[in-house]
Amino acid sequence: MNRSWLYVFIGACFEVLWVIGLKHSNDLVTWSGTILAIALSFALLIRAIALKLPVGTAYAVFTGLGTTGTVLTEMIFFGENFSFIKITLIAVLLTGVIGLKMVTTDGNDKRGVS
């Protein structure tokens, strides 16, 4: 995995943290952590895009991984109801995200550019 995609993946992990933080923060410390996670997640996404990843694909992968992580974390750690339909839809989402990543070049491939 190249560095740009690693930034997207780590940024998606911080996205999970801040989305959960929006629901569960209740004091200055937890809100500060949530704001820090927001800043880090988007800084990593911006860095990945600056390293020549296509914006649309990078953002789709970022949000897809973030959504998947958030739903699974809520079910595992916070008692959200487990549902086979949720798991099936997450699998469909991840299939699309993986497919996008597989068909996207990293921007270093200059074929077809005039």
N, CA, C and O of each residue as an XYZ file, in Angstrom:
456
protein
N       0.864     -1.167      0.000
C       0.000      0.000      0.000
C       0.907      1.225      0.000
O       1.840      1.328      0.796
N       0.614      2.147     -0.908
C       1.478      3.326     -0.924
C       1.075      4.321      0.163
O       0.045      4.171      0.820
N       1.894      5.311      0.325
C       1.739      6.270      1.417
C       0.421      7.031      1.341
O      -0.193      7.289      2.376
N      -0.026      7.393      0.152
C      -1.274      8.154      0.017
C      -2.462      7.366      0.558
O      -3.291      7.906      1.289
N      -2.542      6.089      0.195
C      -3.657      5.269      0.674
C      -3.545      5.010      2.171
O      -4.560      4.861      2.851
N      -2.336      4.956      2.683
C      -2.154      4.811      4.127
C      -2.706      6.044      4.849
O      -3.338      5.919      5.898
N      -2.469      7.233      4.288
C      -3.041      8.456      4.865
C      -4.567      8.401      4.856
O      -5.204      8.796      5.833
N      -5.154      7.921      3.775
C      -6.615      7.807      3.704
C      -7.113      6.858      4.789
O      -8.082      7.163      5.483
N      -6.459      5.713      4.938
C      -6.876      4.720      5.928
C      -6.771      5.279      7.351
O      -7.705      5.139      8.141
N      -5.654      5.903      7.678
C      -5.487      6.465      9.024
C      -6.477      7.607      9.250
O      -7.034      7.744     10.340
N      -6.693      8.421      8.222
C      -7.682      9.489      8.325
C      -9.077      8.943      8.588
O      -9.839      9.529      9.356
N      -9.418      7.817      7.949
C     -10.721      7.189      8.176
C     -10.844      6.691      9.616
O     -11.928      6.735     10.198
N      -9.743      6.220     10.186
C      -9.767      5.803     11.597
C     -10.076      6.993     12.504
O     -10.861      6.878     13.445
N      -9.452      8.138     12.212
C      -9.764      9.342     12.989
C     -11.198      9.802     12.731
O     -11.833     10.373     13.617
N     -11.708      9.557     11.529
C     -13.104      9.903     11.252
C     -14.043      9.116     12.152
O     -15.008      9.669     12.680
N     -13.769      7.840     12.330
C     -14.584      7.023     13.233
C     -14.575      7.636     14.635
O     -15.616      7.738     15.284
N     -13.398      8.037     15.090
C     -13.296      8.621     16.434
C     -14.116      9.893     16.574
O     -14.811     10.076     17.573
N     -14.041     10.787     15.567
C     -14.764     12.047     15.740
C     -16.261     11.887     15.561
O     -17.037     12.593     16.204
N     -16.683     10.967     14.695
C     -18.129     10.758     14.540
C     -18.715     10.199     15.839
O     -19.778     10.632     16.284
N     -18.023      9.246     16.436
C     -18.481      8.706     17.718
C     -18.386      9.783     18.797
O     -19.240      9.864     19.679
N     -17.335     10.613     18.720
C     -17.191     11.707     19.677
C     -18.344     12.691     19.625
O     -18.734     13.245     20.652
N     -18.898     12.917     18.428
C     -20.040     13.833     18.325
C     -21.220     13.352     19.162
O     -21.963     14.157     19.723
N     -21.384     12.043     19.242
C     -22.513     11.483     19.992
C     -22.209     11.368     21.486
O     -23.093     11.575     22.318
N     -20.978     11.043     21.821
C     -20.675     10.670     23.197
C     -19.879     11.714     23.981
O     -19.625     11.502     25.166
N     -19.478     12.817     23.378
C     -18.735     13.846     24.114
C     -19.658     14.599     25.053
O     -20.796     14.926     24.713
N     -19.136     14.869     26.253
C     -19.980     15.553     27.233
C     -19.220     16.522     28.133
O     -19.801     17.095     29.054
N     -17.929     16.712     27.875
C     -17.162     17.684     28.660
C     -16.067     18.270     27.770
O     -15.918     17.882     26.611
N     -15.317     19.193     28.321
C     -14.303     19.899     27.543
C     -13.232     18.958     26.984
O     -12.786     19.133     25.850
N     -12.824     17.973     27.765
C     -11.774     17.059     27.329
C     -12.244     16.210     26.146
O     -11.526     16.081     25.154
N     -13.436     15.635     26.244
C     -13.925     14.782     25.149
C     -14.250     15.606     23.908
O     -14.034     15.144     22.787
N     -14.768     16.826     24.095
C     -15.013     17.686     22.935
C     -13.706     18.118     22.289
O     -13.630     18.239     21.066
N     -12.686     18.350     23.090
C     -11.373     18.709     22.537
C     -10.807     17.551     21.712
O     -10.256     17.763     20.632
N     -10.945     16.339     22.219
C     -10.504     15.164     21.475
C     -11.261     14.998     20.169
O     -10.678     14.619     19.153
N     -12.550     15.279     20.192
C     -13.368     15.188     18.988
C     -12.911     16.210     17.947
O     -12.787     15.885     16.766
N     -12.665     17.431     18.383
C     -12.209     18.482     17.464
C     -10.832     18.151     16.904
O     -10.570     18.392     15.725
N      -9.958     17.606     17.725
C      -8.638     17.188     17.263
C      -8.751     16.064     16.226
O      -8.040     16.068     15.222
N      -9.639     15.113     16.473
C      -9.840     14.014     15.522
C     -10.388     14.527     14.193
O     -10.006     14.027     13.136
N     -11.278     15.517     14.235
C     -11.795     16.122     13.002
C     -10.639     16.728     12.208
O     -10.497     16.484     11.009
N      -9.823     17.516     12.893
C      -8.701     18.183     12.218
C      -7.724     17.168     11.632
O      -7.279     17.322     10.495
N      -7.390     16.143     12.391
C      -6.446     15.134     11.905
C      -7.010     14.334     10.730
O      -6.298     14.057      9.764
N      -8.283     13.966     10.814
C      -8.851     13.155      9.739
C      -8.842     13.920      8.421
O      -8.475     13.369      7.383
N      -9.241     15.175      8.460
C      -9.261     15.943      7.213
C      -7.867     16.353      6.759
O      -7.616     16.453      5.558
N      -6.957     16.593      7.699
C      -5.575     16.901      7.309
C      -4.953     15.707      6.582
O      -4.243     15.882      5.592
N      -5.216     14.505      7.070
C      -4.683     13.313      6.408
C      -5.314     13.097      5.036
O      -4.631     12.710      4.088
N      -6.616     13.346      4.934
C      -7.273     13.220      3.627
C      -6.707     14.244      2.649
O      -6.420     13.907      1.501
N      -6.546     15.468      3.084
C      -5.992     16.514      2.214
C      -4.571     16.162      1.800
O      -4.191     16.371      0.648
N      -3.794     15.636      2.713
C      -2.419     15.228      2.387
C      -2.414     14.111      1.343
O      -1.606     14.129      0.415
N      -3.312     13.146      1.494
C      -3.386     12.043      0.530
C      -3.752     12.553     -0.863
O      -3.198     12.101     -1.865
N      -4.680     13.489     -0.913
C      -5.091     14.048     -2.204
C      -3.957     14.889     -2.795
O      -3.753     14.882     -4.009
N      -3.228     15.605     -1.957
C      -2.099     16.401     -2.435
C      -1.004     15.526     -3.038
O      -0.232     15.983     -3.880
N      -0.941     14.278     -2.610
C       0.043     13.341     -3.153
C      -0.472     12.662     -4.422
O       0.042     11.617     -4.821
N      -1.470     13.246     -5.044
C      -1.946     12.867     -6.375
C      -3.024     11.788     -6.415
O      -3.238     11.193     -7.471
N      -3.705     11.516     -5.317
C      -4.865     10.625     -5.410
C      -6.030     11.403     -6.006
O      -6.178     12.594     -5.732
N      -6.856     10.751     -6.816
C      -8.049     11.432     -7.334
C      -8.987     11.799     -6.178
O      -9.236     10.985     -5.289
N      -9.492     13.005     -6.201
C     -10.309     13.513     -5.097
C     -11.537     12.637     -4.867
O     -11.814     12.245     -3.733
N     -12.265     12.333     -5.920
C     -13.502     11.563     -5.778
C     -13.270     10.188     -5.202
O     -14.001      9.755     -4.311
N     -12.277      9.504     -5.691
C     -11.992      8.157     -5.210
C     -11.476      8.190     -3.779
O     -11.911      7.394     -2.947
N     -10.556      9.101     -3.483
C     -10.011      9.197     -2.128
C     -11.118      9.511     -1.124
O     -11.159      8.928     -0.040
N     -12.014     10.430     -1.482
C     -13.092     10.790     -0.562
C     -14.079      9.639     -0.394
O     -14.561      9.401      0.714
N     -14.388      8.918     -1.478
C     -15.294      7.776     -1.386
C     -14.716      6.689     -0.488
O     -15.431      6.115      0.334
N     -13.440      6.408     -0.639
C     -12.792      5.401      0.206
C     -12.763      5.878      1.653
O     -13.058      5.106      2.566
N     -12.415      7.124      1.866
C     -12.357      7.724      3.200
C     -13.709      7.615      3.905
O     -13.779      7.137      5.037
N     -14.768      8.050      3.251
C     -16.088      8.022      3.892
C     -16.633      6.606      4.017
O     -17.320      6.290      4.988
N     -16.332      5.749      3.042
C     -16.785      4.362      3.125
C     -16.156      3.637      4.307
O     -16.840      2.938      5.055
N     -14.855      3.807      4.466
C     -14.180      3.184      5.606
C     -14.651      3.799      6.918
O     -14.833      3.090      7.908
N     -14.849      5.109      6.928
C     -15.340      5.772      8.132
C     -16.731      5.307      8.521
O     -17.010      5.072      9.696
N     -17.600      5.176      7.533
C     -18.962      4.699      7.799
C     -18.941      3.277      8.334
O     -19.616      2.962      9.314
N     -18.167      2.427      7.690
C     -18.064      1.039      8.129
C     -17.526      0.962      9.555
O     -18.083      0.259     10.398
N     -16.455      1.679      9.815
C     -15.874      1.669     11.152
C     -16.820      2.198     12.211
O     -16.883      1.665     13.319
N     -17.556      3.247     11.870
C     -18.485      3.835     12.830
C     -19.612      2.867     13.168
O     -19.935      2.679     14.341
N     -20.210      2.255     12.161
C     -21.315      1.318     12.397
C     -20.837      0.122     13.212
O     -21.492     -0.280     14.174
N     -19.690     -0.449     12.825
C     -19.176     -1.617     13.552
C     -18.784     -1.254     14.990
O     -19.044     -2.028     15.912
N     -18.167     -0.099     15.188
C     -17.779      0.327     16.534
C     -19.002      0.555     17.406
O     -19.013      0.172     18.576
N     -20.020      1.170     16.850
C     -21.257      1.385     17.616
C     -21.885      0.048     18.023
O     -22.376     -0.087     19.144
N     -21.872     -0.937     17.123
C     -22.454     -2.242     17.450
C     -21.614     -2.982     18.492
O     -22.160     -3.585     19.415
N     -20.289     -2.936     18.345
C     -19.413     -3.716     19.219
C     -19.265     -3.075     20.605
O     -19.331     -3.775     21.616
N     -19.068     -1.766     20.661
C     -18.727     -1.118     21.929
C     -19.857     -0.342     22.592
O     -19.804     -0.097     23.797
N     -20.871      0.047     21.839
C     -21.889      0.926     22.408
C     -23.301      0.349     22.371
O     -24.272      1.077     22.575
N     -23.421     -0.947     22.113
C     -24.708     -1.610     22.243
C     -25.725     -1.334     21.141
O     -26.912     -1.603     21.322
N     -25.284     -0.808     20.013
C     -26.196     -0.615     18.879
C     -26.705     -1.991     18.441
O     -25.963     -2.973     18.472
N     -27.958     -2.053     18.039
C     -28.541     -3.327     17.639
C     -27.795     -3.934     16.465
O     -27.514     -3.255     15.477
N     -27.474     -5.227     16.579
C     -26.846     -5.975     15.493
C     -27.927     -6.379     14.511
O     -29.002     -6.835     14.901
N     -27.632     -6.205     13.238
C     -28.601     -6.553     12.207
C     -27.865     -7.146     11.011
O     -26.869     -6.593     10.545
N     -28.363     -8.271     10.522
C     -27.734     -8.875      9.349
C     -27.846     -7.971      8.127
O     -26.961     -7.974      7.271
N     -28.913     -7.208      8.038
C     -29.054     -6.300      6.894
C     -27.983     -5.209      6.959
O     -27.448     -4.819      5.921
N     -27.660     -4.710      8.156
C     -26.586     -3.717      8.288
C     -25.251     -4.308      7.835
O     -24.500     -3.669      7.098
N     -24.964     -5.523      8.279
C     -23.713     -6.177      7.905
C     -23.666     -6.413      6.399
O     -22.619     -6.232      5.777
N     -24.781     -6.814      5.812
C     -24.842     -7.033      4.362
C     -24.600     -5.729      3.613
O     -23.841     -5.700      2.644
N     -25.234     -4.661      4.051
C     -25.058     -3.375      3.385
C     -23.639     -2.830      3.561
O     -23.106     -2.192      2.654
N     -23.033     -3.075      4.710
C     -21.636     -2.683      4.899
C     -20.746     -3.467      3.942
O     -19.809     -2.910      3.369
N     -21.034     -4.762      3.766
C     -20.250     -5.574      2.829
C     -20.381     -5.035      1.405
O     -19.398     -4.996      0.665
N     -21.578     -4.622      1.023
C     -21.779     -4.025     -0.306
C     -20.988     -2.724     -0.417
O     -20.329     -2.477     -1.427
N     -21.054     -1.892      0.623
C     -20.308     -0.634      0.632
C     -18.810     -0.885      0.496
O     -18.139     -0.240     -0.310
N     -18.292     -1.814      1.275
C     -16.861     -2.114      1.210
C     -16.463     -2.696     -0.141
O     -15.364     -2.432     -0.630
N     -17.339     -3.480     -0.742
C     -17.054     -4.004     -2.076
C     -16.897     -2.866     -3.071
O     -15.983     -2.881     -3.896
N     -17.780     -1.880     -2.999
C     -17.666     -0.718     -3.873
C     -16.404      0.088     -3.609
O     -15.742      0.533     -4.546
N     -16.068      0.278     -2.342
C     -14.874      1.046     -1.980
C     -13.621      0.328     -2.470
O     -12.729      0.953     -3.044
N     -13.552     -0.972     -2.247
C     -12.392     -1.745     -2.699
C     -12.310     -1.727     -4.220
O     -11.224     -1.611     -4.788
N     -13.461     -1.841     -4.874
C     -13.484     -1.773     -6.335
C     -12.969     -0.443     -6.854
O     -12.188     -0.413     -7.806
N     -13.387      0.645     -6.252
C     -12.891      1.968     -6.650
C     -11.386      2.069     -6.483
O     -10.688      2.580     -7.359
N     -10.893      1.581     -5.360
C      -9.458      1.642     -5.126
C      -8.705      0.794     -6.148
O      -7.637      1.190     -6.615
N      -9.244     -0.350     -6.492
C      -8.566     -1.257     -7.424
C      -8.468     -0.680     -8.842
O      -7.492     -0.940     -9.545
N      -9.458      0.088     -9.263
C      -9.451      0.595    -10.635
C      -8.861      1.998    -10.752
O      -8.808      2.554    -11.849
N      -8.421      2.571     -9.644
C      -7.890      3.930     -9.654
C      -6.370      3.894     -9.625
O      -5.760      3.188     -8.822
N      -5.770      4.678    -10.527
C      -4.316      4.827    -10.475
C      -3.984      5.851     -9.411
O      -4.851      6.614     -8.987
N      -2.738      5.872     -8.979
C      -2.342      6.775     -7.899
C      -1.932      8.161     -8.373
O      -1.484      8.981     -7.572
N      -2.081      8.430     -9.668
C      -1.744      9.745    -10.171
C      -0.340      9.831    -10.739
O       0.007     10.803    -11.410
N       0.469      8.814    -10.471
C       1.830      8.799    -11.017
C       1.874      8.193    -12.406
O       2.883      8.309    -13.102
N       0.801      7.553    -12.811
C       0.720      6.949    -14.123
C       0.335      8.029    -15.124
O      -0.776      8.555    -15.055
N       1.218      8.374    -16.048
C       1.003      9.511    -16.943
C       0.448      9.088    -18.309
O       0.378      9.912    -19.220
N       0.054      7.823    -18.467
C      -0.518      7.402    -19.740
C      -1.798      8.164    -20.016
O      -2.601      8.397    -19.113
N      -1.981      8.543    -21.244
C      -3.210      9.223    -21.642
C      -3.220     10.704    -21.358
O      -4.199     11.380    -21.671
N      -2.166     11.228    -20.778
C      -2.077     12.657    -20.498
C      -1.321     13.299    -21.635
O      -0.237     12.839    -21.993
N      -1.879     14.376    -22.223
C      -1.194     15.033    -23.341
C      -0.145     15.979    -22.892
O       0.516     16.607    -23.719
